[in-house]
Amino acid sequence: NAGVTQTPKFQVLKTGQSMTLQCAQDMNHNSMYWYRQDPGMGLRLIYYSASEGTTDKGEVPNGYNVSRLNKREFSLRLESAAPSQTSVYFCAVGLSGPYEQYFGPGTRLTVT
Amino acid sequence: GNSVTQMEGPVTLSEEAFLTINCTYTATGYPSLFWYVQYPGEGLQLLLKATKADDKGSNKGFEATYRKETTSFHLEKGSVQVSDSAVYFCALSDHYGQNFVFGPGTRLSVLP
């Protein structure tokens, strides 16, 4: 039972390159989330998905796209990476009532 | 909108000292409240939670009581250890689980 897994763990991109961050869960819950964590900024919500096939913007969606193809997987895509997207990205799964969230180990992304 | 305020860090304590990290919130209705802990290089882990007024969440010697009259959820531990050094996040979820808000985090360092 892995909970929430994320790949890759580390990534270095050049400005303008694209990549997809993968997240998968084996917890069988509907809600999934993508956050970014920057020093001094706490966690900021990028996108979330309340259920398979639905996605909604969070606080900082610009420059990102997401895809929720099935209940298990929720991917985050950077179409044209920018240095401002250098961050640690966390995927989370949300439980229904009381809605606590469980986090993956994170992906450390550096854009040069 | 909903918000969470935490005491600014970093907090530095000696081993076996008493810990308090203050957290206050603003929310409509009856949110659920959480404390998460993040150890260096890792994702966030749920430390404890409380879902209604006067509930006390506890885990690993940490405690926090949901105080609706003061809109607070302060984290306490009677005797900290070096292994408690981490960043602590207070968070809330609204009644419908659609708004999950994190505080900025408080870094705790415990010295031997």
HADDOCK unambig.tbl for C-alpha pairs under 7 A between the chains (distance, minus, plus):
assign (segid A and resid 41 and name CA) (segid B and resid 104 and name CA) 6.26 0.50 0.50
assign (segid A and resid 42 and name CA) (segid B and resid 103 and name CA) 6.86 0.50 0.50
assign (segid A and resid 42 and name CA) (segid B and resid 104 and name CA) 4.43 0.50 0.50
assign (segid A and resid 42 and name CA) (segid B and resid 105 and name CA) 6.18 0.50 0.50
assign (segid A and resid 43 and name CA) (segid B and resid 102 and name CA) 6.65 0.50 0.50
assign (segid A and resid 98 and name CA) (segid B and resid 32 and name CA) 6.12 0.50 0.50
assign (segid A and resid 98 and name CA) (segid B and resid 51 and name CA) 6.52 0.50 0.50
assign (segid A and resid 99 and name CA) (segid B and resid 93 and name CA) 6.45 0.50 0.50
assign (segid A and resid 99 and name CA) (segid B and resid 97 and name CA) 5.21 0.50 0.50
assign (segid A and resid 102 and name CA) (segid B and resid 45 and name CA) 6.96 0.50 0.50
assign (segid A and resid 103 and name CA) (segid B and resid 43 and name CA) 6.10 0.50 0.50
assign (segid A and resid 103 and name CA) (segid B and resid 44 and name CA) 5.86 0.50 0.50
assign (segid A and resid 103 and name CA) (segid B and resid 45 and name CA) 6.87 0.50 0.50
assign (segid A and resid 104 and name CA) (segid B and resid 43 and name CA) 5.98 0.50 0.50
assign (segid A and resid 105 and name CA) (segid B and resid 42 and name CA) 5.60 0.50 0.50
assign (segid A and resid 105 and name CA) (segid B and resid 43 and name CA) 4.46 0.50 0.50
assign (segid A and resid 106 and name CA) (segid B and resid 43 and name CA) 5.93 0.50 0.50
